[in-house]
């Protein structure tokens, strides 16, 4: 009978030991999960910050490119307007002369 108690006692001790180890492993696993979540959170923050920086840089470059294109279009439009004005000014005296002749019937 003493032997049975001894075996039962050993089983209980082993169960207690395993329970303690299980609790320790659970705490370690929870700590690992917590650290992983914190690491993931930092990675997300860094990615968002880097993404915003890249977006801002892209936006700035595109706005510069667009402004250059707008300036080129303005310059081209001004040159075309100047050519049209010059052509109109060259054609104005003959046009006035034709109108005057038509009105005076010469």
C-alpha positions as CSV (number, residue, x, y, z in Angstrom):
1,X,0.0,0.0,0.0
2,X,2.9,2.3,0.8
3,X,4.1,1.6,-2.7
4,X,0.8,2.6,-4.2
5,X,0.9,5.9,-2.3
6,X,4.4,6.4,-3.5
7,X,3.3,5.8,-7.1
8,X,0.3,8.1,-6.7
9,X,2.4,10.7,-5.1
10,X,4.9,10.5,-8.0
11,X,2.0,10.8,-10.5
12,X,0.7,13.9,-8.6
13,X,4.2,15.4,-8.5
14,X,4.6,14.8,-12.2
15,X,1.2,16.3,-12.9
16,X,2.2,19.4,-10.8
17,X,5.5,19.6,-12.6
18,X,3.8,19.4,-16.0
19,X,1.2,21.9,-15.0
20,X,4.0,24.3,-13.9
21,X,5.9,23.8,-17.2
22,X,2.6,24.2,-19.2
23,X,2.0,27.6,-17.4
24,X,5.6,28.7,-18.1
25,X,5.3,27.7,-21.7
26,X,1.9,29.5,-22.0
27,X,3.4,32.7,-20.5
28,X,6.4,32.4,-22.9
29,X,4.1,31.9,-25.8
30,X,2.0,34.9,-24.8
31,X,5.1,37.0,-24.5
32,X,6.3,35.9,-27.9
33,X,2.9,36.8,-29.4
34,X,2.9,40.2,-27.6
35,X,6.4,40.9,-29.0
36,X,5.3,39.8,-32.5
37,X,2.3,42.1,-32.3
38,X,4.5,45.0,-31.2
39,X,7.0,44.2,-34.0
40,X,4.2,44.0,-36.6
41,X,2.7,47.3,-35.4
42,X,6.1,49.0,-35.7
43,X,6.5,47.5,-39.2
44,X,3.1,48.8,-40.2
45,X,3.9,52.2,-38.8
46,X,7.2,52.3,-40.7
47,X,5.6,51.1,-43.9
48,X,2.9,53.7,-43.6
49,X,5.5,56.4,-43.0
50,X,7.6,55.2,-45.9
51,X,4.6,55.0,-48.1
52,X,3.5,58.5,-47.3
53,X,7.0,59.8,-47.9
54,X,7.1,58.0,-51.3
55,X,3.7,59.3,-52.2
56,X,4.6,62.8,-51.3
57,X,7.8,62.6,-53.3
58,X,5.9,61.2,-56.3
59,X,3.3,63.9,-56.0
60,X,5.9,66.6,-55.9
61,X,7.7,65.2,-59.0
62,X,4.5,64.9,-60.9
63,X,3.4,68.4,-60.0
64,X,6.8,69.7,-61.2
65,X,6.4,67.8,-64.4
66,X,2.8,69.1,-64.9
67,X,3.9,72.7,-64.1
68,X,6.7,72.4,-66.7
69,X,4.2,71.1,-69.3
70,X,1.7,73.9,-68.4
71,X,4.4,76.4,-68.9
72,X,5.4,74.9,-72.3
73,X,1.7,74.9,-73.4
74,X,1.4,78.6,-72.3
75,X,4.5,79.5,-74.2
76,X,3.3,77.6,-77.3
77,X,-0.1,79.3,-77.0
78,X,1.4,82.7,-76.7
79,X,3.6,82.1,-79.8
80,X,0.6,80.9,-81.8
81,X,-1.4,83.9,-80.6
82,X,1.5,86.2,-81.7
83,X,1.6,84.6,-85.1
84,X,-2.2,84.9,-85.6
85,X,-2.0,88.5,-84.5
86,X,0.9,89.3,-86.9
87,X,-1.0,87.6,-89.7
88,X,-4.1,89.5,-88.9
89,X,-2.2,92.8,-88.7
90,X,-0.6,92.0,-92.1
91,X,-4.1,91.3,-93.6
92,X,-5.8,94.3,-92.0
93,X,-4.7,97.0,-94.5
94,X,-5.8,95.0,-97.6
95,X,-9.0,94.0,-95.8
96,X,-9.7,97.6,-95.0
97,X,-9.0,98.6,-98.5
98,X,-11.4,96.0,-99.9
99,X,-14.1,97.1,-97.5
100,X,-13.6,100.8,-98.4
101,X,-13.7,99.9,-102.1
102,X,-16.8,97.8,-101.7
103,X,-18.6,100.6,-99.8
104,X,-17.5,103.4,-102.1
105,X,-17.9,101.1,-105.1
106,X,-14.7,101.9,-106.8
